[in-house]
Amino acid sequence: MTTVVNNPGNSDGTGAGLILGVILAIAVIALLFFVYGLPAIRGTEPATPAANTIDVNLKLPAGNTAPQQ
């Protein structure tokens, strides 16, 4: 009986997928840092209105003599 030895070829690859993955991971981390990290470090907060008042104008029923403000 004949013995056949199949040696696989050299399939190490070039590592381009790993390099691309690392570059993509660095880009995502940098984006998250600029969006969330820098504002937290600077201590900036979202702009808030100067006064917390709400003006509501209601129609008065007929015959009501309440003063208008």
C-alpha positions, 0 to 999 in steps of 0.5 A: 500500500502506498502512503501519501503525505499531503503537506499543506502549503505555506498559508501564513498570510500577510497579516493585512486583516490584523493591521486593518483591524488595529487601525479601525480600533484606534480610529473608533477609540479616538472618535469616542475620546473626542466625543465623550472624553474631551468634553468631560475633561474640559468640564463643559456642560450643555447650554441651559436657558438663563431662566427656568420660567414657562409663560402660558397664555390662556384665554379667559372665559367671557365675563371674567374680569381678572387682571391681565399680566 
